[in-house]
Amino acid sequence: MSTSLEEARIIVGGPQGSGLETAAQVLVSAYAKLGYRVYSTREYFSNIKGRHSYINIRVSSKKQPSAPREEPNIIAAIDAETVLTHFVDATKGTIIVYDKATEKTSIDKIPSMENELKQRVQSLLTKYGYPATVEGAIQYASEVLGAEPLPLNYNELLAKLAEKTGISRYLARRYLNSIPISIIALATGLDIEELREGFERRFQGRKAIIENNVELARIVYEYGEKLGIANKFRLKNPENPPAEYFVVSGNDSVAMGKVVGGLRVQTYYPITPAADESFMLEAHEDLDSYKEGFGGIIVFQTEDEIAAISSAIGAALTGARAATATSGPGFDLMVEALGWAGMNEVPVVITYYQRGGPSTGLPTRGGQQDLFSALFSGHGEFPRIILASGDHEEAFYDAIKALNWAERYQLPVIHLLDKFLANSIITMTPPNLERVNIDRGQLLDKGGPNYKRFDKSKGPISPRAVVGADETVSWYTGDEHDEYGHISEDPENRLKMHEARMKKLEIADKEIPVEERAKLYSYGSDFLLVGWGSVKGAALEALEVLAKEGLKGSFLQIRVFEPFPRDYVARILNSYPRNKIIAIEANYTSMAAKVITMNTGFIIDRFVLKWTGRPIYVGELVNAVKNILEGRSRKEVLKYGA
């Protein structure tokens, strides 16, 4: 029986390196081309190849999804491990697509699967009397959960591809990922030509690859139609499809924002998940434009993170809008130079992508564990601005704000994102460039005679002539210095210079509108959720679900942690009963709630927390909030997701 859906939820899994990223790009592009709104996120191990990886996709005909959700309509498995990992995610009616040849595979024969997961699966299947094999997992999903197995003979399908196209069977296996792609497309109502759009976008100009993929899709469609899969989860026609859209990741959004914001130098040392932003910029750097009198972007891969931030600082001193991008371990290495930038009032931007720590931790998983690191790292006191993006659109505009604020207030700006946002891909309406303003602060053409780089005669923020400008001599040192930049330990000078640096934050606090630093999404006054970063997407969707159940709440998003919007946040918090306020964060200690207490004195004592490295799913958040509101719990720890 076919079902017409406003939204389809899909899991596609397989070994790392088996083409899952391609699968996501093909499907997302095909759906987006038709006007659907898509959200796709990926979970993967930190090894290069072989361990389990999967894509979680939501396709909506109605509105832009913004967080992963449970209860998939389709689980498409490239290998046995995917079945044994995700069969528990199935619900009534979920189609599980898998290779029939793997049915007898025992969980003991999968070396890439972690022992803890094996034990949990074995325990579950044994409890219900099923063998710990793919076949046993499929039986459990079918008989206990109500799923609908769809075994296919992958080798037979690939052999037909080889026969029809003339390629070898060995080469045909390279198209394995197009089997689940095609089944998903068939089930959700895409025709062959609509799916072709996805292949053409992914393999632009590579005609043979496109045609072989399309041929395999035809074979799979023919097979699937005989099994009654066609339109099984047909999507309704999209409502109000956008005339224009981007298919972008969070990394892409930041990179685009930096380009629009006038970035001239990006430095980096490769690290997950930050590196993709620099790769995006590198792919579009235009060094030749300098010859034509325009500014291009130099993307500079350094030997380590110490060199990365030092190079960005050097570029900023010459007047270039400069940034670096990194993740937790890389940021740790940058801290000494960060302090130097603070002492010398250097306008440099650090785009800081959070992942699971400490140490190497969970290098390809997400988290919100670096807020304190961003706020407090470095010895001594120096001003910095900390802002955190909650979605792709904010990431775009925040990248521009970070560049503006760095130059306006002449200090380091740390732009926080998390892996969940960085690696999720969405359909995004093109940003409104009329909203973009470039503010270069007090920038001089030249210093002139007797130039004082740190002249405080007219206020804490000094007119800035760049290194290399005409008639300009600038002095910089890590030591305390006078207005020229010469080393000075005189107590009166220290009083003046240190106070001037710190007062820049007071100016930023007055000038940056509060609506840019915190935002209330109000759907009712029954309760208040408080969060930051990519928690925003899950929180807003959870509010919609809860509202349908009669619980109408609001979400307070903290956007800037320094300078903190204390009066506004305190006023919002004090307008709710304390037992109706819940902090939601992807860390153990609820860092943002502690920063709120530090700034306002208000203590939040109810929490929904997750630190598994996996994103917060909407359904688990809804249940957790209800448990707290109904008095069954004060702290909920989430753990959904493989």
C-alpha positions, 0 to 999 in steps of 0.5 A, a space after each residue: 500500500 502506498 502512502 503520500 507523505 509530507 515528509 520522508 525520513 531516510 537512513 542510508 548506511 555502509 562502510 566509510 568510503 563506499 560512496 555515502 557522501 555521493 548518495 547524499 549529494 545525489 538525493 539531496 540535489 534531486 529533491 532540491 531541484 524539484 522544490 523539496 526542502 531537505 536536511 541531511 546529516 552524516 555520522 562517520 568514524 574517524 578512520 579513513 575507510 571501512 568503519 560504519 558510516 550513515 546518512 540521515 536524510 529528511 525530505 519535506 514538501 512543506 517546510 525546511 527540516 532543521 534537525 534529525 528525527 527518529 522513525 525512518 520510512 526507509 533504512 537502506 543498507 549497503 552492507 550487513 553492519 548497517 542492518 545490524 546497527 539500524 534495525 532497531 530504528 525501524 518502526 511500523 511500515 519502515 522498509 529495510 532495503 538490504 543485500 539478500 546475500 548478507 542474510 546469514 552474516 553473523 554479527 561475530 563476523 563483522 570485525 569493524 563493529 564495536 564490541 559494545 554494540 555487538 553485545 547490545 544487539 546480541 542481548 536484544 536478539 537473544 532475548 526475543 529468540 532470534 539469531 545474532 545475524 542479519 536474518 535475525 535482525 530482519 526478523 526482529 524488525 519485521 515481527 516485533 517492530 512491524 518493519 517491511 524487509 526488502 531483500 535485493 540481490 545486489 550482485 544480480 543487479 550489478 551483473 545486469 549493469 555490467 551486461 547492459 553497459 559492457 563494463 566489467 563486473 569489477 567496475 560495476 561494483 563501484 556503482 553499488 551505492 546507486 542501488 539504495 539511491 535508486 530504491 529510495 528515489 523510486 519509493 519516494 516518487 522520483 522518476 528516472 529523469 528526476 534522479 538523473 538531475 542528481 547524478 548530473 549535479 554530482 558528476 558534472 560533465 562525466 558522462 560515462 559515470 552519469 549514464 552508468 548510474 542512470 542505467 543501474 537506476 533503470 534496472 533497480 526501478 524495474 526490479 522494485 516496481 515488480 516488488 511494489 515499491 514504486 511510490 511506497 512513500 510518495 512525497 506530496 508536491 512541494 508547497 511554495 518551492 523556492 525560486 532559488 536555493 543553495 544546497 550547502 553545509 554549515 562549512 559552506 555557509 561560513 565560507 560563503 559568508 567570509 567571501 561576501 564579508 571581504 575575507 582576504 586571507 584564510 589560514 588553516 591546518 587540516 582538522 575535522 570538521 573545520 577543514 571543509 570550510 578552508 577546502 571550499 574557500 581554496 576551491 574558489 580562491 582567485 589569486 589572478 584578480 589581484 592583477 586586475 586590481 581586485 582583491 582575491 582570497 589567499 588560502 594558506 595551509 600551514 604546518 600546524 595550528 600555531 603557524 595558522 593563527 600566527 599567519 592570520 595575525 600577520 595578515 591582519 596586521 597588514 590590513 587584510 581581513 584575515 581568519 583561521 578555522 580549526 577545531 578543539 585540539 587545534 584551538 588549544 595550540 592557538 591559545 598563546 597567539 590568541 593572547 598576543 592578538 589580544 594584547 596587540 588589538 589585532 582584528 583576527 577571526 577564529 572560526 571554531 568548530 566544536 567536536 567531542 573531546 577532550 584530547 582527540 576525543 571523538 574527532 568526527 563526532 559533535 559536541 558543545 564542549 568548547 564554550 569555556 575554552 573559547 571564553 576563558 583560554 589564554 593567560 591574563 585578561 584580554 577582550 574577545 567577542 564570542 558568537 555562536 551560530 544556530 543554523 546555516 543562515 546564521 552561520 553565513 551572516 555571523 561570518 560577516 559579523 565576525 569580520 566586522 566586529 574584529 575590525 570595529 573593536 580591534 580584537 579577536 573574534 571567536 565564531 563558534 559552530 559545532 560539527 552537527 551544523 558544520 556537516 549537515 547539508 540543507 536547502 537554503 534560500 540565498 542570503 539577502 545581500 542587502 543585509 550585508 554591511 562591511 565595517 572596517 572600523 577606524 582604518 587609516 591610509 597611513 600613520 604619519 609622523 609620530 604615529 601611535 598605534 595604540 593612541 588612547 587620547 580619543 578613546 579605547 579604540 585607536 585609529 589603525 594604520 596597517 603595517 606597510 602603509 605609507 609614512 607608518 612605523 608600527 611597533 608590536 610586542 607581547 609585553 605591555 607597551 605604551 601608545 607607540 607599542 614600545 615595551 613599558 612596565 610603568 604602573 600608570 601606563 599599565 593602568 591606562 593601557 589595560 583598562 583601555 583594552 578591556 573597555 572595548 568590550 563595554 563599548 561593544 556591549 552598548 553598540 551591538 544590538 541585543 537582538 543580535 546577541 540573544 533571541 526569543 522564539 515564543 510559541 507560548 508561556 508554559 515553559 522556556 527552553 534555553 540553548 545555543 548552537 545547533 540545539 536551535 533546530 531540534 528545540 524549535 521543532 520540539 516546540 511545534 510537536 509539544 504545542 500540538 500536545 497542548 504544551 506551548 513553550 518558547 526557546 531562548 537562543 544565546 547568540 553571543 556569549 561575550 559581551 553577554 546580553 545579561 539584562 535581556 536574558 535575565 528579564 526573560 528568565 525571570 518571567 518564567 517559574 524556575 521549574 519551567 526553565 530547561 537548559 538544552 546542551 550537547 555537553 555534560 556540565 551545561 556550560 551555557 547555563 553556567 555562563 548565564 549564572 555567571 552573568 545574571 545570577 540566575 540558576 537554571 536547575 533543569 537540564 536536557 543534555 547529550 554528550 554521545 557525540 551524536 546530534 539531538 533528535 527531535 523525538 527524544 528531546 520532546 520526551 525529555 522535556 515532557 518528563 521534566 515538565 511533568 515532574 518525573 525528572 530534573 535532568 534528562 540524558 539523551 543517547 539516541 543515535 548509532 
